[in-house]
Amino acid sequence: MDPLKVLVCGGGCAGPALAYWLARSGHQVTVIERFPVLRVAGSQIDLRGAGIEAANRMGLLDTIRGKLVDEAGSVLVDSQGNAKGKIMANNSGKGAQSFTSEYEIMRGDLVCILYEATKDNVEYIFDKSVELFEQDDNQVTVTFSDGSSDTFDLLVGADGQGSRIRKAILPPGTPDPYFRFGYHVAYWFVPRSEGDDNMMNVYHCPGGRMIIRRSHSAAESQVMCFLRDSSPKLCSIPKASMDKQKEFWTQQFRDAGWQAERFLEGMKTTDKWYCQEVVQVRTETWSKGRVVLLGDAAYCPSPFSGMGTSAALVGAYILAGEISQHGDDFPQAFANYDKNLRPFVKEVQQVNLFLLKLGMPDTWWGIAILHFIFQTICFFKIPKLLSRFMKEKDGDWQLPDYPELKAADK
């Protein structure tokens, strides 16, 4: 097979992971990112199940270990900050991870690791995006945001859950690819205080609201606010100005109690801010001709799954493997990519909506019941037992082997 000229749209985790494998196989890869610099912002993410093995085959697991966040576990707290129960991270190497994975890392650190692993063999272009593209049997012609154009053998849409590449290839009349949970989330950073320990603190307040505090460095802590509200008008909040977004979240949590006042005060000045509607991307179309989708653009599993980063690394490995075997037959490569990866995606996209609702009660009585249940199961060490004997969130799905990729761990 002759080397392919590949354009990857998106410089987050999925795109560079695919670029890593394709460049190792001798292909000419360009990663285009619409932001002017490498996007190293973002909150804490993790690796689980097959995602850990995918990172291992890239030879990056030791580097990732060197950047892990020191988070020992999670604790449920009341409005006075009193612990109602703790679940520690499962570091045994057996069974399923707990709420805190064995591999917790800041998104920006993982993005930098992937960039460093690819920058010498992959061309990165910043402050530029794909404006439109056309394809035929032989090539994809891409027009960029600066008016320039170029041709490629393959275009990969790794441009996130709001993917413009996905929108361009979906057949007319395709159902909305977003599965909407009816939840919204905001992330931001605040200065770390003396009382911020290395446990993830989870606090519930009435109205289907939840606050999470995690501390990733000596200087900063992360805040995540979840809101359960299925009103369609809330879908427009992430598209509003940052000031409007902050005003909305301030109004929603100003009476929340616990450390909400401190967190909202820190919100005013933070430049590390992001809010979104919690969705999954569900579509039967992952490719069209010489264009293929990867990561959140194709199968975003949502923050509730805890498997977004793992799905990105696993998907990149499988797509690269199929291209390595069928690079002269894209329909076959993409059909195999779909066939081999979709069972994994269906597994990681499973979210129990009933338990999710119970986990964010509407009333103080509901919260009191939740605290009682949590205290009881923690007292009897049930989470520890379940973690040791339960399967990981991907059902112990096994990553296939692609000898052509010459995995770095071999």
Secondary structure, DSSP 8 states (H G I E B T S, - for coil): ----EEEEE--SSHHHHHHHHHHHTT-EEEEEESSSS------EEEE-THHHHHHHHTT-HHHHHTTB----EEEEE-TT--EEEEEE---SSSS---SS-SEEEEHHHHHHHHHHHHTTTSEEEES--EEEEEE-SS-EEEEETTS-EEEESEEEE---TT-HHHHHHS-TT---SEEEEEEEEEEEEEE--TT--SEEEEEEETTTEEEEEEE-SSSEEEEEEEEE---GGGGGGGGS-HHHHHHHHHHHHTT--TTHHHHHHHHTT-S-EEEEEEEEE--S--EETTEEE-THHHH---TTTT-HHHHHHHHHHHHHHHHHHHTT-HHHHHHHHHHHHHHHHHHHT---HHHHHHTS-SSHHHHHHHHHHHHHHHHTTHHHHHHHHS--TTTT------GGG--TT-
